[in-house]
Amino acid sequence: MRHLTSGSLSVLILLLAVACGAAAIPVAPEPLYTVTSTVMQAPGSAPRACFAMLLPEPPIGCGGPDVRGLDMVSAPGATRYRNGVRATGMLRLVGTWDGQAFALTRRPDAAQMSEQTQMPICAQETGTSSAEPPPPVMQKVMDDEALLKSHGILLLEFGPCKGTVFLGIAVADSKSVDFLTSRYGHVEIAGWLQPLG
């Protein structure tokens, strides 16, 4: 029988403690989100879930969150335009959001145009006019684009809303909402990627 030295025994005990301790700590799964949209990829760019599409024909790309894990050649409804832009048909996408991109966790399903995810809108109160000057916080939001990105907040749209500002972002998780309200005060916030569940 082989004898363990005190040093070897200490290492073995440490490894067992680490292995047992790691198994006892539950790891919270990343939240899943879903969105139904087309995906477009301009040459040299990442694929994007299309929140806003530019209108020329052929298309030159679209605005929205980057998508990881999608094969643009074999995706349902895949098309390649003469300018090299690739696009899919309407897809239901499911994945995680890391503040930079939407990483798919399953194969996308084909969807109907009528199922396209819309950003909630901020209905103006009766008696408000579009001619009213924009709230001062709007300029601050415009100036903060790089800051917001550094906090994992992708701003998709914004505008005046009920005397304040509406911010349409990729994911309206509690961390993002807390940051936005602490920076801008009372603002209306909505997320485009919807929590799954």
C-alpha positions in Angstrom: 0.0 0.0 0.0 1.3 3.4 -0.9 1.6 6.0 1.8 0.6 9.7 1.3 2.9 12.3 2.6 1.4 15.1 4.7 1.8 17.5 1.8 0.0 15.1 -0.6 -2.7 14.5 1.9 -3.2 18.3 2.4 -3.6 18.8 -1.4 -6.0 15.9 -1.6 -8.1 17.3 1.2 -8.1 20.8 -0.4 -9.2 19.4 -3.7 -12.0 17.4 -2.1 -13.2 20.5 -0.2 -13.1 22.6 -3.4 -15.0 20.0 -5.3 -17.6 19.5 -2.6 -18.0 23.3 -2.0 -18.4 24.0 -5.7 -21.2 21.4 -6.0 -23.0 22.9 -3.1 -23.3 26.5 -4.5 -26.2 26.7 -6.9 -25.6 28.7 -10.1 -28.5 30.9 -11.1 -29.4 30.3 -14.8 -29.2 33.3 -17.1 -32.6 34.8 -17.8 -34.0 33.9 -21.3 -35.6 36.5 -23.6 -37.5 36.1 -26.8 -38.2 38.4 -29.7 -39.9 37.8 -33.1 -38.2 39.7 -35.9 -36.2 39.3 -39.1 -32.4 39.2 -38.8 -30.1 41.0 -41.3 -26.4 41.0 -41.8 -24.5 43.6 -43.8 -21.1 42.6 -45.2 -18.5 42.9 -42.4 -21.0 43.3 -39.6 -22.6 40.9 -37.1 -26.2 39.7 -37.8 -28.8 41.9 -36.1 -32.4 41.4 -35.0 -34.2 44.1 -36.9 -35.8 46.5 -34.6 -35.7 49.3 -37.3 -35.2 48.6 -41.0 -33.8 51.0 -43.5 -35.9 51.1 -46.6 -33.7 51.0 -49.7 -33.9 48.1 -52.1 -31.7 46.2 -51.8 -31.6 46.7 -48.0 -28.3 48.0 -46.5 -28.9 46.5 -43.0 -31.0 47.2 -40.0 -30.8 48.6 -36.5 -31.1 46.4 -33.4 -29.2 44.1 -31.1 -26.4 41.8 -32.5 -27.4 38.2 -32.7 -24.9 35.4 -31.9 -25.3 31.7 -32.9 -27.4 32.1 -36.0 -26.4 30.5 -39.3 -27.5 33.2 -41.8 -27.2 30.8 -44.7 -29.5 28.1 -43.4 -31.9 30.2 -41.3 -35.6 30.0 -42.3 -36.3 32.3 -45.2 -32.6 33.1 -45.8 -32.0 35.5 -48.7 -28.8 37.0 -50.1 -29.2 40.4 -51.9 -27.0 41.5 -54.7 -25.2 43.9 -52.4 -24.1 41.1 -50.1 -26.6 41.7 -47.4 -28.2 38.6 -45.9 -31.6 38.5 -44.4 -33.9 35.9 -42.9 -37.7 35.6 -42.8 -39.6 36.4 -39.7 -38.1 34.3 -36.8 -38.9 33.7 -33.2 -35.6 34.0 -31.4 -34.8 32.8 -27.9 -31.6 33.5 -26.0 -29.7 35.4 -23.4 -28.6 39.0 -23.2 -25.1 39.9 -22.0 -25.4 43.7 -22.5 -23.7 43.5 -25.9 -25.5 40.8 -27.9 -28.4 38.4 -28.0 -26.9 34.9 -27.8 -29.3 32.2 -29.1 -29.9 29.2 -26.9 -32.0 27.2 -29.4 -32.7 27.1 -33.1 -35.0 29.8 -34.3 -38.6 29.0 -35.4 -40.2 30.5 -38.5 -43.0 33.0 -37.6 -45.6 35.1 -39.3 -45.3 38.8 -40.0 -48.2 39.4 -37.7 -46.2 38.0 -34.8 -43.4 40.6 -35.1 -42.5 42.0 -31.6 -43.4 45.6 -31.3 -41.9 48.0 -28.8 -44.6 49.2 -26.4 -45.5 52.8 -27.2 -45.9 55.8 -24.9 -49.3 57.3 -25.6 -49.3 61.0 -25.2 -51.7 62.5 -22.7 -54.7 64.4 -24.1 -53.9 68.0 -24.8 -50.2 67.6 -25.4 -48.8 69.0 -28.6 -45.9 67.7 -30.7 -44.8 71.4 -31.1 -43.9 71.6 -27.4 -40.1 71.8 -26.9 -38.5 68.4 -26.0 -37.6 67.9 -22.3 -34.0 68.9 -21.5 -33.2 65.3 -20.5 -33.5 64.3 -24.2 -30.2 66.0 -25.0 -28.5 64.3 -22.0 -29.7 60.9 -23.3 -28.3 61.7 -26.8 -25.0 62.7 -25.3 -24.9 59.5 -23.2 -24.9 56.9 -26.0 -21.4 55.6 -25.2 -22.0 55.6 -21.5 -25.2 53.6 -21.9 -23.5 51.0 -24.1 -20.7 50.7 -21.4 -23.5 49.7 -19.0 -24.9 47.1 -21.3 -27.9 49.3 -22.3 -28.7 49.3 -26.0 -31.0 52.3 -26.7 -33.3 51.5 -29.7 -35.5 54.5 -29.6 -36.5 57.5 -27.4 -38.7 60.5 -27.5 -40.9 62.9 -25.5 -43.5 61.1 -23.4 -46.0 62.5 -20.9 -43.8 65.4 -19.9 -40.7 63.2 -19.7 -38.8 60.9 -22.0 -39.6 57.4 -23.3 -36.6 55.1 -23.6 -37.0 51.9 -25.7 -34.1 49.6 -24.9 -33.1 46.1 -25.8 -33.7 44.6 -22.4 -35.5 46.4 -19.5 -34.0 44.4 -16.7 -33.8 45.8 -13.2 -30.1 46.7 -13.4 -30.8 48.8 -16.6 -33.9 50.4 -15.2 -32.2 51.3 -12.0 -29.3 52.9 -13.8 -31.6 54.9 -16.1 -33.8 56.2 -13.4 -30.9 57.1 -11.2 -29.3 59.1 -14.1 -32.4 60.7 -15.6 -35.0 60.7 -12.9 -38.6 59.7 -13.9 -38.5 58.3 -17.4 -40.8 55.8 -19.2 -38.8 52.6 -20.0 -39.7 49.6 -22.1 -37.7 46.6 -23.4 -38.0 45.0 -26.8 -36.6 41.6 -25.9 -39.3 40.0 -23.7 -38.6 37.8 -20.7 -39.4 34.2 -21.5 -41.7 32.4 -19.0 
